[in-house]
Amino acid sequence: MSDSVAELFHQDGIRYFSKTAHPRMGGYRESSPLWRGTSKNKKKRLDYNHNRTTKEDAYRRLHANRVTYSHEYIGAGT
């Protein structure tokens, strides 16, 4: 499904980025010629680690050390 949505953006000339922490989804994109890893691919989310105190910030701090996959959809013709 994400390939289809990304392709619609790609056809309109819009760059499409996606991030996931799911190992299978990340693994699929790692091996797919349709996706290219970004500079933040397979890295810890250190930008999530800050000292604010809202509920959302607590959630981010909880996942700050979780490795995520970050890719750009490049399509079949690229």
PDB file of N, CA, C and O in Angstrom:
ATOM      1  N   MET A   1       0.825  -1.187   0.000  1.00  0.00           N
ATOM      2  CA  MET A   1       0.000   0.000   0.000  1.00  0.00           C
ATOM      3  C   MET A   1       0.875   1.258   0.000  1.00  0.00           C
ATOM      4  O   MET A   1       0.580   2.224  -0.704  1.00  0.00           O
ATOM      5  N   SER A   2       1.954   1.241   0.796  1.00  0.00           N
ATOM      6  CA  SER A   2       2.791   2.443   0.848  1.00  0.00           C
ATOM      7  C   SER A   2       3.475   2.693  -0.493  1.00  0.00           C
ATOM      8  O   SER A   2       3.718   3.844  -0.856  1.00  0.00           O
ATOM      9  N   ASP A   3       3.788   1.633  -1.230  1.00  0.00           N
ATOM     10  CA  ASP A   3       4.366   1.819  -2.568  1.00  0.00           C
ATOM     11  C   ASP A   3       3.378   2.538  -3.487  1.00  0.00           C
ATOM     12  O   ASP A   3       3.765   3.418  -4.256  1.00  0.00           O
ATOM     13  N   SER A   4       2.115   2.163  -3.404  1.00  0.00           N
ATOM     14  CA  SER A   4       1.093   2.773  -4.258  1.00  0.00           C
ATOM     15  C   SER A   4       0.894   4.253  -3.938  1.00  0.00           C
ATOM     16  O   SER A   4       0.814   5.087  -4.840  1.00  0.00           O
ATOM     17  N   VAL A   5       0.815   4.566  -2.658  1.00  0.00           N
ATOM     18  CA  VAL A   5       0.653   5.967  -2.249  1.00  0.00           C
ATOM     19  C   VAL A   5       1.881   6.776  -2.662  1.00  0.00           C
ATOM     20  O   VAL A   5       1.759   7.876  -3.200  1.00  0.00           O
ATOM     21  N   ALA A   6       3.059   6.220  -2.404  1.00  0.00           N
ATOM     22  CA  ALA A   6       4.296   6.914  -2.768  1.00  0.00           C
ATOM     23  C   ALA A   6       4.380   7.138  -4.269  1.00  0.00           C
ATOM     24  O   ALA A   6       4.851   8.184  -4.715  1.00  0.00           O
ATOM     25  N   GLU A   7       3.932   6.175  -5.043  1.00  0.00           N
ATOM     26  CA  GLU A   7       3.967   6.307  -6.504  1.00  0.00           C
ATOM     27  C   GLU A   7       3.075   7.455  -6.977  1.00  0.00           C
ATOM     28  O   GLU A   7       3.428   8.163  -7.920  1.00  0.00           O
ATOM     29  N   LEU A   8       1.931   7.642  -6.335  1.00  0.00           N
ATOM     30  CA  LEU A   8       1.053   8.759  -6.706  1.00  0.00           C
ATOM     31  C   LEU A   8       1.757  10.098  -6.498  1.00  0.00           C
ATOM     32  O   LEU A   8       1.682  10.977  -7.356  1.00  0.00           O
ATOM     33  N   PHE A   9       2.433  10.256  -5.377  1.00  0.00           N
ATOM     34  CA  PHE A   9       3.200  11.476  -5.129  1.00  0.00           C
ATOM     35  C   PHE A   9       4.324  11.615  -6.155  1.00  0.00           C
ATOM     36  O   PHE A   9       4.557  12.694  -6.698  1.00  0.00           O
ATOM     37  N   HIS A  10       5.009  10.508  -6.406  1.00  0.00           N
ATOM     38  CA  HIS A  10       6.138  10.509  -7.333  1.00  0.00           C
ATOM     39  C   HIS A  10       5.699  10.942  -8.743  1.00  0.00           C
ATOM     40  O   HIS A  10       6.402  11.701  -9.410  1.00  0.00           O
ATOM     41  N   GLN A  11       4.555  10.463  -9.178  1.00  0.00           N
ATOM     42  CA  GLN A  11       4.029  10.828 -10.497  1.00  0.00           C
ATOM     43  C   GLN A  11       3.709  12.316 -10.594  1.00  0.00           C
ATOM     44  O   GLN A  11       3.765  12.897 -11.678  1.00  0.00           O
ATOM     45  N   ASP A  12       3.378  12.925  -9.473  1.00  0.00           N
ATOM     46  CA  ASP A  12       3.087  14.360  -9.444  1.00  0.00           C
ATOM     47  C   ASP A  12       4.344  15.201  -9.217  1.00  0.00           C
ATOM     48  O   ASP A  12       4.263  16.424  -9.100  1.00  0.00           O
ATOM     49  N   GLY A  13       5.502  14.545  -9.154  1.00  0.00           N
ATOM     50  CA  GLY A  13       6.754  15.266  -8.983  1.00  0.00           C
ATOM     51  C   GLY A  13       7.041  15.680  -7.549  1.00  0.00           C
ATOM     52  O   GLY A  13       7.856  16.570  -7.306  1.00  0.00           O
ATOM     53  N   ILE A  14       6.375  15.039  -6.601  1.00  0.00           N
ATOM     54  CA  ILE A  14       6.546  15.369  -5.187  1.00  0.00           C
ATOM     55  C   ILE A  14       7.408  14.298  -4.527  1.00  0.00           C
ATOM     56  O   ILE A  14       7.124  13.106  -4.650  1.00  0.00           O
ATOM     57  N   ARG A  15       8.449  14.716  -3.833  1.00  0.00           N
ATOM     58  CA  ARG A  15       9.300  13.756  -3.126  1.00  0.00           C
ATOM     59  C   ARG A  15       8.512  13.155  -1.964  1.00  0.00           C
ATOM     60  O   ARG A  15       7.785  13.858  -1.263  1.00  0.00           O
ATOM     61  N   TYR A  16       8.667  11.846  -1.771  1.00  0.00           N
ATOM     62  CA  TYR A  16       7.915  11.140  -0.741  1.00  0.00           C
ATOM     63  C   TYR A  16       8.888  10.427   0.193  1.00  0.00           C
ATOM     64  O   TYR A  16       9.695   9.608  -0.249  1.00  0.00           O
ATOM     65  N   PHE A  17       8.808  10.740   1.483  1.00  0.00           N
ATOM     66  CA  PHE A  17       9.663  10.141   2.505  1.00  0.00           C
ATOM     67  C   PHE A  17       8.786   9.366   3.474  1.00  0.00           C
ATOM     68  O   PHE A  17       7.632   9.725   3.708  1.00  0.00           O
ATOM     69  N   SER A  18       9.347   8.297   4.038  1.00  0.00           N
ATOM     70  CA  SER A  18       8.613   7.517   5.021  1.00  0.00           C
ATOM     71  C   SER A  18       9.568   6.962   6.063  1.00  0.00           C
ATOM     72  O   SER A  18      10.705   6.601   5.761  1.00  0.00           O
ATOM     73  N   LYS A  19       9.080   6.901   7.300  1.00  0.00           N
ATOM     74  CA  LYS A  19       9.868   6.370   8.410  1.00  0.00           C
ATOM     75  C   LYS A  19       9.065   5.263   9.073  1.00  0.00           C
ATOM     76  O   LYS A  19       7.852   5.384   9.247  1.00  0.00           O
ATOM     77  N   THR A  20       9.747   4.182   9.443  1.00  0.00           N
ATOM     78  CA  THR A  20       9.106   3.093  10.164  1.00  0.00           C
ATOM     79  C   THR A  20      10.088   2.479  11.155  1.00  0.00           C
ATOM     80  O   THR A  20      11.300   2.502  10.943  1.00  0.00           O
ATOM     81  N   ALA A  21       9.553   1.936  12.226  1.00  0.00           N
ATOM     82  CA  ALA A  21      10.365   1.178  13.175  1.00  0.00           C
ATOM     83  C   ALA A  21      10.092  -0.314  13.022  1.00  0.00           C
ATOM     84  O   ALA A  21      10.695  -1.134  13.714  1.00  0.00           O
ATOM     85  N   HIS A  22       9.188  -0.659  12.122  1.00  0.00           N
ATOM     86  CA  HIS A  22       8.824  -2.065  11.936  1.00  0.00           C
ATOM     87  C   HIS A  22       9.920  -2.782  11.140  1.00  0.00           C
ATOM     88  O   HIS A  22      10.232  -2.375  10.021  1.00  0.00           O
ATOM     89  N   PRO A  23      10.503  -3.836  11.700  1.00  0.00           N
ATOM     90  CA  PRO A  23      11.626  -4.511  11.036  1.00  0.00           C
ATOM     91  C   PRO A  23      11.305  -5.078   9.654  1.00  0.00           C
ATOM     92  O   PRO A  23      12.141  -5.007   8.754  1.00  0.00           O
ATOM     93  N   ARG A  24      10.118  -5.633   9.471  1.00  0.00           N
ATOM     94  CA  ARG A  24       9.790  -6.189   8.142  1.00  0.00           C
ATOM     95  C   ARG A  24       9.584  -5.098   7.099  1.00  0.00           C
ATOM     96  O   ARG A  24      10.041  -5.222   5.962  1.00  0.00           O
ATOM     97  N   MET A  25       8.904  -4.044   7.485  1.00  0.00           N
ATOM     98  CA  MET A  25       8.696  -2.934   6.548  1.00  0.00           C
ATOM     99  C   MET A  25      10.031  -2.301   6.193  1.00  0.00           C
ATOM    100  O   MET A  25      10.300  -2.025   5.024  1.00  0.00           O
ATOM    101  N   GLY A  26      10.865  -2.072   7.195  1.00  0.00           N
ATOM    102  CA  GLY A  26      12.185  -1.510   6.942  1.00  0.00           C
ATOM    103  C   GLY A  26      13.037  -2.426   6.092  1.00  0.00           C
ATOM    104  O   GLY A  26      13.743  -1.963   5.197  1.00  0.00           O
ATOM    105  N   GLY A  27      12.980  -3.721   6.360  1.00  0.00           N
ATOM    106  CA  GLY A  27      13.729  -4.697   5.576  1.00  0.00           C
ATOM    107  C   GLY A  27      13.273  -4.749   4.133  1.00  0.00           C
ATOM    108  O   GLY A  27      14.086  -4.870   3.217  1.00  0.00           O
ATOM    109  N   TYR A  28      11.963  -4.656   3.934  1.00  0.00           N
ATOM    110  CA  TYR A  28      11.427  -4.631   2.569  1.00  0.00           C
ATOM    111  C   TYR A  28      11.982  -3.428   1.797  1.00  0.00           C
ATOM    112  O   TYR A  28      12.444  -3.559   0.664  1.00  0.00           O
ATOM    113  N   ARG A  29      11.926  -2.276   2.426  1.00  0.00           N
ATOM    114  CA  ARG A  29      12.406  -1.072   1.739  1.00  0.00           C
ATOM    115  C   ARG A  29      13.914  -1.110   1.524  1.00  0.00           C
ATOM    116  O   ARG A  29      14.410  -0.575   0.533  1.00  0.00           O
ATOM    117  N   GLU A  30      14.649  -1.739   2.446  1.00  0.00           N
ATOM    118  CA  GLU A  30      16.091  -1.871   2.284  1.00  0.00           C
ATOM    119  C   GLU A  30      16.443  -2.669   1.028  1.00  0.00           C
ATOM    120  O   GLU A  30      17.433  -2.377   0.357  1.00  0.00           O
ATOM    121  N   SER A  31      15.632  -3.670   0.718  1.00  0.00           N
ATOM    122  CA  SER A  31      15.934  -4.539  -0.419  1.00  0.00           C
ATOM    123  C   SER A  31      15.204  -4.141  -1.700  1.00  0.00           C
ATOM    124  O   SER A  31      15.470  -4.703  -2.762  1.00  0.00           O
ATOM    125  N   SER A  32      14.296  -3.187  -1.612  1.00  0.00           N
ATOM    126  CA  SER A  32      13.507  -2.776  -2.781  1.00  0.00           C
ATOM    127  C   SER A  32      14.243  -1.736  -3.617  1.00  0.00           C
ATOM    128  O   SER A  32      14.821  -0.797  -3.070  1.00  0.00           O
ATOM    129  N   PRO A  33      14.227  -1.897  -4.948  1.00  0.00           N
ATOM    130  CA  PRO A  33      14.826  -0.874  -5.810  1.00  0.00           C
ATOM    131  C   PRO A  33      13.980   0.404  -5.896  1.00  0.00           C
ATOM    132  O   PRO A  33      14.418   1.396  -6.478  1.00  0.00           O
ATOM    133  N   LEU A  34      12.778   0.382  -5.323  1.00  0.00           N
ATOM    134  CA  LEU A  34      11.883   1.538  -5.354  1.00  0.00           C
ATOM    135  C   LEU A  34      12.200   2.559  -4.268  1.00  0.00           C
ATOM    136  O   LEU A  34      11.762   3.707  -4.347  1.00  0.00           O
ATOM    137  N   TRP A  35      12.957   2.147  -3.256  1.00  0.00           N
ATOM    138  CA  TRP A  35      13.231   2.996  -2.096  1.00  0.00           C
ATOM    139  C   TRP A  35      14.720   3.177  -1.910  1.00  0.00           C
ATOM    140  O   TRP A  35      15.509   2.276  -2.195  1.00  0.00           O
ATOM    141  N   ARG A  36      15.105   4.369  -1.420  1.00  0.00           N
ATOM    142  CA  ARG A  36      16.509   4.665  -1.111  1.00  0.00           C
ATOM    143  C   ARG A  36      16.575   5.160   0.330  1.00  0.00           C
ATOM    144  O   ARG A  36      15.789   6.015   0.738  1.00  0.00           O
ATOM    145  N   GLY A  37      17.519   4.615   1.097  1.00  0.00           N
ATOM    146  CA  GLY A  37      17.697   5.037   2.479  1.00  0.00           C
ATOM    147  C   GLY A  37      18.155   6.486   2.556  1.00  0.00           C
ATOM    148  O   GLY A  37      18.916   6.951   1.708  1.00  0.00           O
ATOM    149  N   THR A  38      17.690   7.193   3.570  1.00  0.00           N
ATOM    150  CA  THR A  38      18.107   8.585   3.774  1.00  0.00           C
ATOM    151  C   THR A  38      19.296   8.616   4.735  1.00  0.00           C
ATOM    152  O   THR A  38      19.762   7.574   5.195  1.00  0.00           O
ATOM    153  N   SER A  39      19.770   9.803   5.026  1.00  0.00           N
ATOM    154  CA  SER A  39      20.909   9.942   5.943  1.00  0.00           C
ATOM    155  C   SER A  39      20.558   9.517   7.369  1.00  0.00           C
ATOM    156  O   SER A  39      21.459   9.269   8.171  1.00  0.00           O
ATOM    157  N   LYS A  40      19.265   9.427   7.701  1.00  0.00           N
ATOM    158  CA  LYS A  40      18.847   9.016   9.041  1.00  0.00           C
ATOM    159  C   LYS A  40      18.420   7.551   9.095  1.00  0.00           C
ATOM    160  O   LYS A  40      17.910   7.086  10.115  1.00  0.00           O
ATOM    161  N   ASN A  41      18.626   6.833   8.010  1.00  0.00           N
ATOM    162  CA  ASN A  41      18.222   5.427   7.945  1.00  0.00           C
ATOM    163  C   ASN A  41      19.029   4.570   8.915  1.00  0.00           C
ATOM    164  O   ASN A  41      20.254   4.667   8.978  1.00  0.00           O
ATOM    165  N   LYS A  42      18.327   3.735   9.664  1.00  0.00           N
ATOM    166  CA  LYS A  42      18.906   2.786  10.623  1.00  0.00           C
ATOM    167  C   LYS A  42      19.731   3.465  11.717  1.00  0.00           C
ATOM    168  O   LYS A  42      20.756   2.943  12.156  1.00  0.00           O
ATOM    169  N   LYS A  43      19.268   4.629  12.141  1.00  0.00           N
ATOM    170  CA  LYS A  43      19.952   5.353  13.214  1.00  0.00           C
ATOM    171  C   LYS A  43      18.989   5.616  14.358  1.00  0.00           C
ATOM    172  O   LYS A  43      17.775   5.667  14.160  1.00  0.00           O
ATOM    173  N   LYS A  44      19.529   5.782  15.542  1.00  0.00           N
ATOM    174  CA  LYS A  44      18.712   6.135  16.700  1.00  0.00           C
ATOM    175  C   LYS A  44      18.162   7.539  16.518  1.00  0.00           C
ATOM    176  O   LYS A  44      18.792   8.380  15.876  1.00  0.00           O
ATOM    177  N   ARG A  45      16.996   7.793  17.080  1.00  0.00           N
ATOM    178  CA  ARG A  45      16.330   9.093  16.951  1.00  0.00           C
ATOM    179  C   ARG A  45      16.806  10.029  18.053  1.00  0.00           C
ATOM    180  O   ARG A  45      16.056  10.353  18.974  1.00  0.00           O
ATOM    181  N   LEU A  46      18.026  10.450  17.953  1.00  0.00           N
ATOM    182  CA  LEU A  46      18.598  11.309  18.988  1.00  0.00           C
ATOM    183  C   LEU A  46      17.902  12.660  19.074  1.00  0.00           C
ATOM    184  O   LEU A  46      17.934  13.307  20.121  1.00  0.00           O
ATOM    185  N   ASP A  47      17.268  13.096  17.975  1.00  0.00           N
ATOM    186  CA  ASP A  47      16.541  14.367  18.002  1.00  0.00           C
ATOM    187  C   ASP A  47      15.275  14.261  18.855  1.00  0.00           C
ATOM    188  O   ASP A  47      14.665  15.285  19.163  1.00  0.00           O
ATOM    189  N   TYR A  48      14.870  13.066  19.239  1.00  0.00           N
ATOM    190  CA  TYR A  48      13.718  12.875  20.114  1.00  0.00           C
ATOM    191  C   TYR A  48      14.096  13.043  21.582  1.00  0.00           C
ATOM    192  O   TYR A  48      13.214  13.141  22.434  1.00  0.00           O
ATOM    193  N   ASN A  49      15.354  13.076  21.885  1.00  0.00           N
ATOM    194  CA  ASN A  49      15.808  13.091  23.267  1.00  0.00           C
ATOM    195  C   ASN A  49      16.003  14.531  23.743  1.00  0.00           C
ATOM    196  O   ASN A  49      17.065  15.115  23.527  1.00  0.00           O
ATOM    197  N   HIS A  50      15.002  15.096  24.378  1.00  0.00           N
ATOM    198  CA  HIS A  50      15.103  16.459  24.891  1.00  0.00           C
ATOM    199  C   HIS A  50      14.420  16.544  26.247  1.00  0.00           C
ATOM    200  O   HIS A  50      13.885  15.546  26.731  1.00  0.00           O
ATOM    201  N   ASN A  51      14.429  17.682  26.846  1.00  0.00           N
ATOM    202  CA  ASN A  51      14.020  17.816  28.249  1.00  0.00           C
ATOM    203  C   ASN A  51      12.658  18.462  28.472  1.00  0.00           C
ATOM    204  O   ASN A  51      12.407  18.979  29.560  1.00  0.00           O
ATOM    205  N   ARG A  52      11.784  18.452  27.494  1.00  0.00           N
ATOM    206  CA  ARG A  52      10.467  19.027  27.715  1.00  0.00           C
ATOM    207  C   ARG A  52       9.589  18.039  28.471  1.00  0.00           C
ATOM    208  O   ARG A  52       9.954  16.872  28.614  1.00  0.00           O
ATOM    209  N   THR A  53       8.446  18.488  28.951  1.00  0.00           N
ATOM    210  CA  THR A  53       7.681  17.653  29.877  1.00  0.00           C
ATOM    211  C   THR A  53       6.232  17.399  29.470  1.00  0.00           C
ATOM    212  O   THR A  53       5.409  17.108  30.338  1.00  0.00           O
ATOM    213  N   THR A  54       5.895  17.494  28.215  1.00  0.00           N
ATOM    214  CA  THR A  54       4.520  17.191  27.812  1.00  0.00           C
ATOM    215  C   THR A  54       4.350  15.678  27.671  1.00  0.00           C
ATOM    216  O   THR A  54       5.333  14.936  27.664  1.00  0.00           O
ATOM    217  N   LYS A  55       3.132  15.235  27.563  1.00  0.00           N
ATOM    218  CA  LYS A  55       2.842  13.812  27.387  1.00  0.00           C
ATOM    219  C   LYS A  55       3.497  13.273  26.115  1.00  0.00           C
ATOM    220  O   LYS A  55       4.074  12.185  26.122  1.00  0.00           O
ATOM    221  N   GLU A  56       3.408  14.026  25.043  1.00  0.00           N
ATOM    222  CA  GLU A  56       4.008  13.609  23.780  1.00  0.00           C
ATOM    223  C   GLU A  56       5.531  13.516  23.892  1.00  0.00           C
ATOM    224  O   GLU A  56       6.144  12.617  23.317  1.00  0.00           O
ATOM    225  N   ASP A  57       6.130  14.435  24.623  1.00  0.00           N
ATOM    226  CA  ASP A  57       7.584  14.408  24.796  1.00  0.00           C
ATOM    227  C   ASP A  57       8.019  13.191  25.602  1.00  0.00           C
ATOM    228  O   ASP A  57       9.085  12.630  25.349  1.00  0.00           O
ATOM    229  N   ALA A  58       7.208  12.782  26.566  1.00  0.00           N
ATOM    230  CA  ALA A  58       7.527  11.573  27.330  1.00  0.00           C
ATOM    231  C   ALA A  58       7.528  10.357  26.412  1.00  0.00           C
ATOM    232  O   ALA A  58       8.388   9.485  26.537  1.00  0.00           O
ATOM    233  N   TYR A  59       6.574  10.295  25.495  1.00  0.00           N
ATOM    234  CA  TYR A  59       6.513   9.201  24.520  1.00  0.00           C
ATOM    235  C   TYR A  59       7.757   9.216  23.633  1.00  0.00           C
ATOM    236  O   TYR A  59       8.348   8.169  23.372  1.00  0.00           O
ATOM    237  N   ARG A  60       8.146  10.384  23.177  1.00  0.00           N
ATOM    238  CA  ARG A  60       9.343  10.486  22.337  1.00  0.00           C
ATOM    239  C   ARG A  60      10.599  10.053  23.086  1.00  0.00           C
ATOM    240  O   ARG A  60      11.442   9.346  22.535  1.00  0.00           O
ATOM    241  N   ARG A  61      10.723  10.477  24.343  1.00  0.00           N
ATOM    242  CA  ARG A  61      11.892  10.072  25.128  1.00  0.00           C
ATOM    243  C   ARG A  61      11.930   8.557  25.302  1.00  0.00           C
ATOM    244  O   ARG A  61      13.005   7.958  25.285  1.00  0.00           O
ATOM    245  N   LEU A  62      10.778   7.944  25.467  1.00  0.00           N
ATOM    246  CA  LEU A  62      10.687   6.501  25.621  1.00  0.00           C
ATOM    247  C   LEU A  62      11.259   5.781  24.396  1.00  0.00           C
ATOM    248  O   LEU A  62      11.856   4.712  24.526  1.00  0.00           O
ATOM    249  N   HIS A  63      11.078   6.363  23.218  1.00  0.00           N
ATOM    250  CA  HIS A  63      11.514   5.735  21.972  1.00  0.00           C
ATOM    251  C   HIS A  63      12.773   6.370  21.371  1.00  0.00           C
ATOM    252  O   HIS A  63      13.115   6.085  20.223  1.00  0.00           O
ATOM    253  N   ALA A  64      13.448   7.205  22.112  1.00  0.00           N
ATOM    254  CA  ALA A  64      14.610   7.926  21.574  1.00  0.00           C
ATOM    255  C   ALA A  64      15.725   6.999  21.127  1.00  0.00           C
ATOM    256  O   ALA A  64      16.448   7.325  20.186  1.00  0.00           O
ATOM    257  N   ASN A  65      15.885   5.863  21.768  1.00  0.00           N
ATOM    258  CA  ASN A  65      16.965   4.948  21.409  1.00  0.00           C
ATOM    259  C   ASN A  65      16.532   3.852  20.451  1.00  0.00           C
ATOM    260  O   ASN A  65      17.297   2.929  20.172  1.00  0.00           O
ATOM    261  N   ARG A  66      15.323   3.948  19.952  1.00  0.00           N
ATOM    262  CA  ARG A  66      14.810   2.953  19.014  1.00  0.00           C
ATOM    263  C   ARG A  66      15.330   3.267  17.607  1.00  0.00           C
ATOM    264  O   ARG A  66      15.223   4.395  17.126  1.00  0.00           O
ATOM    265  N   VAL A  67      15.890   2.252  16.966  1.00  0.00           N
ATOM    266  CA  VAL A  67      16.406   2.433  15.609  1.00  0.00           C
ATOM    267  C   VAL A  67      15.232   2.423  14.634  1.00  0.00           C
ATOM    268  O   VAL A  67      14.340   1.580  14.737  1.00  0.00           O
ATOM    269  N   THR A  68      15.236   3.350  13.702  1.00  0.00           N
ATOM    270  CA  THR A  68      14.175   3.419  12.701  1.00  0.00           C
ATOM    271  C   THR A  68      14.759   3.336  11.298  1.00  0.00           C
ATOM    272  O   THR A  68      15.948   3.566  11.078  1.00  0.00           O
ATOM    273  N   TYR A  69      13.895   3.003  10.370  1.00  0.00           N
ATOM    274  CA  TYR A  69      14.239   2.984   8.954  1.00  0.00           C
ATOM    275  C   TYR A  69      13.638   4.236   8.325  1.00  0.00           C
ATOM    276  O   TYR A  69      12.470   4.552   8.549  1.00  0.00           O
ATOM    277  N   SER A  70      14.428   4.930   7.551  1.00  0.00           N
ATOM    278  CA  SER A  70      13.966   6.151   6.905  1.00  0.00           C
ATOM    279  C   SER A  70      14.353   6.097   5.430  1.00  0.00           C
ATOM    280  O   SER A  70      15.530   5.989   5.086  1.00  0.00           O
ATOM    281  N   HIS A  71      13.332   6.174   4.557  1.00  0.00           N
ATOM    282  CA  HIS A  71      13.572   6.016   3.119  1.00  0.00           C
ATOM    283  C   HIS A  71      12.843   7.086   2.301  1.00  0.00           C
ATOM    284  O   HIS A  71      11.855   7.681   2.730  1.00  0.00           O
ATOM    285  N   GLU A  72      13.378   7.291   1.124  1.00  0.00           N
ATOM    286  CA  GLU A  72      12.717   8.116   0.105  1.00  0.00           C
ATOM    287  C   GLU A  72      12.306   7.205  -1.024  1.00  0.00           C
ATOM    288  O   GLU A  72      13.078   6.354  -1.465  1.00  0.00           O
ATOM    289  N   TYR A  73      11.076   7.389  -1.492  1.00  0.00           N
ATOM    290  CA  TYR A  73      10.597   6.618  -2.636  1.00  0.00           C
ATOM    291  C   TYR A  73      11.199   7.226  -3.897  1.00  0.00           C
ATOM    292  O   TYR A  73      11.075   8.429  -4.130  1.00  0.00           O
ATOM    293  N   ILE A  74      11.848   6.402  -4.708  1.00  0.00           N
ATOM    294  CA  ILE A  74      12.469   6.904  -5.934  1.00  0.00           C
ATOM    295  C   ILE A  74      11.818   6.344  -7.187  1.00  0.00           C
ATOM    296  O   ILE A  74      12.093   6.828  -8.285  1.00  0.00           O
ATOM    297  N   GLY A  75      10.972   5.349  -7.055  1.00  0.00           N
ATOM    298  CA  GLY A  75      10.235   4.799  -8.186  1.00  0.00           C
ATOM    299  C   GLY A  75      11.064   3.837  -9.016  1.00  0.00           C
ATOM    300  O   GLY A  75      12.262   3.670  -8.788  1.00  0.00           O
ATOM    301  N   ALA A  76      10.410   3.207  -9.980  1.00  0.00           N
ATOM    302  CA  ALA A  76      11.047   2.167 -10.787  1.00  0.00           C
ATOM    303  C   ALA A  76      11.981   2.718 -11.852  1.00  0.00           C
ATOM    304  O   ALA A  76      12.946   2.050 -12.222  1.00  0.00           O
ATOM    305  N   GLY A  77      11.726   3.891 -12.341  1.00  0.00           N
ATOM    306  CA  GLY A  77      12.504   4.421 -13.448  1.00  0.00           C
ATOM    307  C   GLY A  77      13.750   5.181 -13.043  1.00  0.00           C
ATOM    308  O   GLY A  77      14.422   5.751 -13.903  1.00  0.00           O
ATOM    309  N   THR A  78      14.083   5.210 -11.756  1.00  0.00           N
ATOM    310  CA  THR A  78      15.201   6.024 -11.290  1.00  0.00           C
ATOM    311  C   THR A  78      16.412   5.191 -11.024  1.00  0.00           C
ATOM    312  O   THR A  78      17.449   5.719 -10.624  1.00  0.00           O
TER     313      THR A  78
END
